[in-house]
Amino acid sequence: MAAERTPILDSVVRFVTEARTRDNPPEVIEAARKCLVDWTGVALGAARETLGIIARQALADNGPSLVLSGGTANPTTAALINGTLAHSLDFDDTHVASLTHISGPTWATVLALAPSADGGDADLLGAFITGFEAGARLGSKVGPALLERGVHATAVIGGLAATAAGCALLALDRAQTANAFGLAATQAGGLTASFGTMAKPFHAGRAAMNGVIAVQLARAGFTASHEIFDSPKGLAGALIQDRSVAFKPVASNNWQILQNTFKPYASCLLTHPSIDCARKLSGACNTGTVERVVAEVHPLAIELAGKRDPRTPLEGKFSLAFCIALALQGHTASARDFSDARLHDTGVREVADRVELQPNSGLRETAARLSVTLVGGHRHKADIAFALGNPENPMLWPHMADKFLALTEPQLGSNAKILFDHLRTVETIADIAAIAPLFAAGCETAKVATRP
């Protein structure tokens, strides 16, 4: 690998291959555990969903890797299913600077490749941190530019993060790591036109699967281009053809995992500021009939979550109007609120029809302003700079516990709290193996619950 010709790839390879000698600060390790807890909760919470059931049944096979919705599978299949599950509810965390759901594909890849690592003491958290940081640092500014051009950032940046984590976990050497990134980059892709359908979470699963394939092939000696980050015809140049944004060398020591955002609501992250505003005003709106709602949001929020007439619960997650109406009507925008029953709730739909979206490029993606006018002229306003879950307005461990238990208790019962406590202390492959029976018990419950 010629470093002078490929400075970006060289920086990524160096960052990944130095993973086992890097000391991760305690707060970074704690953030990685939060990501694992959140990832597990949203994936288990999706196991009973139609999407999760289809994925498990259609792709069923045998192998050594844990599948959260039941049984085991070969690493590629396990990564695909678990990565898809993690994004199915649109309830997983988001790295805002890259607008990528990094944990979904990255944890799916780490767990899928865990049986291939040498020994039970392999550092799962360290591998995940390496993947998260590589993806976040590469994806900052690139991810938003991809979304603006109709390419799902998670499908691209998530695959790179997953590959970095897999390379770190299996301790690939420099040449193997470079080849793995070449293989990951040439598989990348996913369209924002798929938002609101089952194909969107499939992007996260596919990113995880791509990572597993790239790592396994590179480990076995498969080669690929080393110019995928540095060439004008590489990954960024191909997808952002005006070349206004490009990858930068991975050099910063500013831990991006500390900038991660967790979701209190089961919808597109760009709807969250508006939901927070609407929740502030829900009490006032009980005093009369809503005549008009004006929501000022960042233009990207309208572009990605501006569906006016959602026909399915999945489309509802990408409808600012529907999400605002839910919150104004006193609902919490939890996973259960994105259902057929709620979608056809007359009160919610009537309010949604009165929501007017106004783009405001002066607002951050994390911010919103809401004005609600009641019949008779009374007007109520709310604004928020950082929605709940952002680093500036974080979800703390009690919030994380509430979210996790709400998602997992229907399957695991009292074992949900036991699993939560174990996940908060996970470090190695052996730790995951020790709690695998808890997953299995939950999956058996899910099977019984979904039998016709």
Residue pairs with C-beta under 8 A, 6 or more apart in sequence:
1 9
1 10
1 13
1 174
1 175
1 178
1 226
2 226
3 10
5 227
5 230
6 226
6 227
6 229
6 230
7 230
7 249
8 229
8 230
8 247
8 248
8 249
8 250
9 178
9 181
9 226
9 227
9 228
9 229
9 230
10 249
11 249
11 250
11 251
12 134
12 138
12 164
12 181
12 229
12 249
12 250
13 174
13 177
13 178
13 181
14 174
15 130
15 133
15 134
15 137
15 164
15 250
16 130
16 134
16 164
16 167
16 168
16 172
16 177
17 167
17 168
17 172
17 173
17 174
17 177
19 126
19 127
19 129
19 130
19 168
20 123
20 126
20 168
20 171
22 126
22 130
24 32
24 125
24 126
24 129
25 255
27 255
27 258
28 129
28 255
28 257
28 258
29 125
29 129
31 255
31 257
31 258
31 260
32 125
32 128
32 129
32 132
32 257
33 125
33 423
33 424
33 425
33 426
34 260
34 262
34 397
34 400
35 93
35 103
35 107
35 128
35 132
35 257
35 260
36 103
36 107
36 125
36 128
36 423
36 426
37 400
37 404
37 420
37 423
37 424
38 92
38 93
38 103
38 262
38 400
38 403
38 404
39 86
39 92
39 93
39 103
39 104
39 107
40 68
40 404
40 408
40 419
40 423
41 403
41 404
41 407
41 408
42 85
42 86
42 87
42 88
42 89
42 91
42 92
42 407
43 68
43 69
43 82
43 85
43 86
43 88
44 68
44 85
44 407
44 408
44 411
44 412
44 439
44 442
45 89
45 91
45 335
45 407
45 408
46 52
46 69
46 85
46 86
46 88
46 89
46 201
47 53
47 56
47 68
47 69
47 70
47 85
47 411
47 442
47 443
47 446
48 410
48 411
48 446
48 449
48 450
49 88
49 89
51 84
51 88
51 198
51 201
52 69
52 84
52 85
52 88
53 69
53 450
54 198
55 69
55 80
55 81
55 84
55 85
55 205
56 67
56 69
56 70
56 71
56 81
59 73
59 77
59 80
59 81
60 71
60 73
61 73
61 74
61 77
62 72
62 73
62 74
63 72
63 73
63 74
63 75
63 77
63 78
64 72
64 74
64 75
64 115
65 72
65 73
65 74
65 75
65 77
65 78
65 79
65 111
65 112
65 113
65 114
65 115
66 72
66 78
66 82
66 111
66 114
66 432
66 436
66 439
67 73
67 77
67 78
67 81
67 82
68 81
68 82
68 85
68 439
68 443
69 81
69 85
69 443
69 446
70 440
70 443
70 444
70 446
70 447
71 443
72 78
73 81
75 112
75 113
75 115
75 116
75 212
75 216
76 112
76 209
76 212
76 213
76 216
77 209
78 108
78 111
78 112
79 105
79 108
79 109
79 111
79 112
79 113
79 162
79 205
79 208
79 209
79 211
79 212
80 108
80 205
80 206
80 208
80 209
81 205
82 107
82 108
82 111
82 112
82 205
82 208
83 104
83 105
83 108
83 109
83 162
83 204
83 205
83 206
83 207
83 208
83 209
84 201
84 202
84 204
84 205
84 206
85 201
85 205
86 92
86 101
86 103
86 104
86 105
86 107
86 108
86 201
86 204
87 101
87 104
87 154
87 200
87 201
87 203
87 204
87 205
88 198
88 201
89 266
89 335
89 338
89 407
90 200
90 201
90 263
90 266
90 267
90 268
90 314
90 317
91 263
91 265
91 266
91 335
91 407
92 101
92 103
92 104
92 204
92 263
93 101
93 102
93 103
93 260
93 261
93 262
93 263
94 100
94 101
94 102
94 260
94 261
94 263
94 269
95 101
95 102
95 132
95 135
95 136
95 139
95 143
95 256
95 259
95 260
95 261
96 259
96 261
96 269
96 365
96 366
96 390
97 136
97 139
97 140
97 141
97 143
97 256
97 259
98 135
98 136
98 138
98 139
98 140
98 141
98 142
98 143
98 144
98 153
98 157
99 139
99 143
99 144
99 147
99 153
99 365
100 135
100 136
100 139
100 143
100 153
100 154
100 157
100 158
100 161
101 154
101 158
101 204
102 131
102 132
102 135
102 136
102 139
102 154
102 157
102 158
102 161
102 260
103 132
103 260
104 154
104 158
104 204
104 207
104 208
105 154
105 158
105 159
105 161
105 162
105 204
105 205
105 207
105 208
105 211
106 128
106 131
106 132
106 135
106 158
106 161
106 162
106 165
106 208
106 211
107 128
108 162
108 204
108 205
108 208
109 131
109 162
109 163
109 165
109 166
109 208
109 211
109 212
109 215
110 124
110 127
110 128
110 131
110 165
110 166
110 169
111 432
112 208
112 212
113 166
113 169
113 170
113 212
113 215
113 216
114 122
114 124
114 169
114 429
114 432
115 429
116 170
116 216
117 169
117 170
117 429
118 171
119 429
120 428
120 429
120 430
120 433
121 428
121 429
121 430
122 169
122 428
122 429
123 169
123 427
123 428
124 169
124 426
124 427
124 428
124 429
124 431
124 432
125 426
125 427
126 168
127 165
127 166
127 168
127 169
128 165
129 257
130 164
130 165
130 168
131 161
131 162
131 163
131 164
131 165
131 166
131 168
132 161
132 165
132 256
132 257
132 260
133 164
133 250
133 255
133 256
133 257
134 160
134 161
134 164
134 165
134 250
135 157
135 158
135 160
135 161
135 162
135 164
136 161
136 256
136 257
136 259
137 248
137 250
137 252
137 256
138 157
138 160
138 229
138 247
138 248
138 250
139 153
139 156
139 157
139 160
139 161
140 248
140 256
141 245
142 153
142 157
142 236
142 240
142 245
142 246
142 247
143 153
143 156
143 157
144 153
144 300
145 240
145 244
145 245
146 152
146 153
146 156
146 157
146 239
146 240
147 153
147 192
147 300
147 304
148 300
148 303
149 239
149 240
150 191
150 192
150 193
151 189
151 190
151 191
151 192
151 239
152 190
152 191
152 192
152 194
152 195
152 200
152 203
154 190
154 203
154 204
154 207
155 188
155 189
155 190
155 203
155 204
155 206
155 207
156 188
156 189
156 190
156 207
156 235
156 239
158 203
158 204
158 207
158 208
159 184
159 185
159 187
159 188
159 206
159 207
159 208
159 210
159 211
159 214
160 181
160 184
160 185
160 188
161 211
162 184
162 207
162 208
162 210
162 211
162 212
163 180
163 181
163 183
163 184
163 210
163 211
163 214
163 215
164 181
165 211
166 180
166 211
166 212
166 214
166 215
167 176
167 177
167 180
167 215
167 218
170 215
170 219
172 180
172 215
172 218
172 219
176 218
176 219
177 218
178 226
179 217
179 218
179 222
179 223
179 224
179 226
180 214
180 215
180 217
180 218
180 219
180 224
181 214
181 224
181 228
181 229
182 223
182 224
182 225
182 226
182 228
183 213
183 214
183 217
183 218
183 222
183 224
184 210
184 211
184 214
185 224
185 225
185 228
185 229
185 234
185 235
186 224
186 225
186 228
187 210
187 213
187 214
188 207
188 210
188 235
188 239
190 203
190 206
190 207
191 199
192 304
194 200
194 202
194 203
195 268
195 304
195 318
196 307
196 310
196 312
196 314
196 315
196 317
196 318
197 314
198 314
200 314
218 224
225 231
225 234
227 233
227 234
228 234
228 235
229 235
229 236
229 247
231 237
232 243
234 247
235 247
236 243
236 245
236 246
236 247
237 243
237 246
240 246
258 391
259 391
260 391
261 269
261 389
261 390
261 391
262 389
262 394
262 395
262 399
262 400
262 403
263 269
263 272
263 389
264 272
264 388
264 389
264 395
264 399
264 403
265 271
265 272
265 275
265 323
265 332
265 333
265 334
266 317
266 333
266 334
266 335
266 337
266 338
267 275
267 305
267 316
267 317
267 318
267 323
267 333
267 338
268 304
268 305
268 317
268 318
270 297
270 298
270 300
270 301
270 304
270 305
270 320
270 365
271 301
271 305
271 317
271 318
271 319
271 320
271 323
271 324
272 387
272 388
272 389
273 297
273 301
273 366
273 367
273 368
273 384
273 386
273 387
274 295
274 297
274 301
274 320
274 323
274 324
274 327
274 368
274 370
275 323
275 324
275 326
275 327
275 333
275 387
276 327
276 368
276 382
276 384
276 387
276 388
277 295
277 324
277 327
277 368
277 369
277 370
277 382
277 383
277 384
278 323
278 324
278 325
278 326
278 327
278 328
278 370
278 382
279 327
279 332
280 382
280 384
281 328
281 370
281 372
281 380
281 381
281 382
282 327
282 328
282 329
282 330
284 372
284 380
285 328
285 329
285 372
285 374
285 380
286 330
287 374
287 378
288 374
288 375
288 376
288 378
289 374
289 375
290 328
290 350
290 351
290 354
290 372
290 373
290 374
290 375
291 354
291 373
291 374
291 375
292 354
292 356
292 372
292 373
293 324
293 325
293 328
293 351
293 354
293 355
293 356
293 370
293 371
293 372
293 373
294 356
294 358
294 370
294 371
295 320
295 324
295 355
295 356
295 357
295 358
295 368
295 369
295 370
296 358
296 359
296 360
296 363
296 368
296 369
296 370
297 320
297 357
297 358
297 359
297 360
297 363
297 367
297 368
298 359
298 360
298 361
298 363
298 364
298 365
298 367
299 359
299 360
299 361
300 365
301 320
301 365
301 368
302 320
302 357
302 359
304 318
305 317
305 318
305 319
305 320
305 323
306 318
306 319
306 320
306 357
307 315
307 316
307 318
307 319
307 321
307 322
308 319
308 321
310 316
310 318
310 319
310 322
310 343
311 343
312 343
313 338
313 339
313 340
313 342
313 343
314 338
316 322
316 323
316 338
316 342
316 343
317 323
317 338
319 352
320 355
320 357
321 352
321 353
321 355
321 357
322 343
322 348
322 352
323 333
324 351
324 352
324 355
324 370
325 348
325 349
325 350
325 351
325 352
325 355
326 333
326 337
326 342
326 348
327 333
328 351
328 372
329 345
329 347
329 348
329 351
331 337
331 342
331 348
334 406
335 406
335 407
336 342
342 348
343 349
360 369
363 369
364 385
364 386
366 385
366 386
366 387
366 390
366 392
367 383
367 384
367 385
367 386
367 387
368 383
368 384
368 387
369 381
369 382
369 383
370 381
370 382
370 383
371 379
371 380
371 381
372 379
372 380
372 381
373 379
374 380
385 392
386 392
386 393
387 393
388 395
389 395
395 403
397 424
401 420
404 416
404 420
405 416
405 417
405 420
408 416
408 419
408 420
408 442
409 416
410 449
411 442
411 443
411 445
411 446
411 449
412 419
412 438
412 441
412 442
412 445
413 445
415 438
415 441
415 442
418 438
419 435
419 438
419 439
422 431
422 434
422 435
422 438
423 435
425 431
426 432
426 435
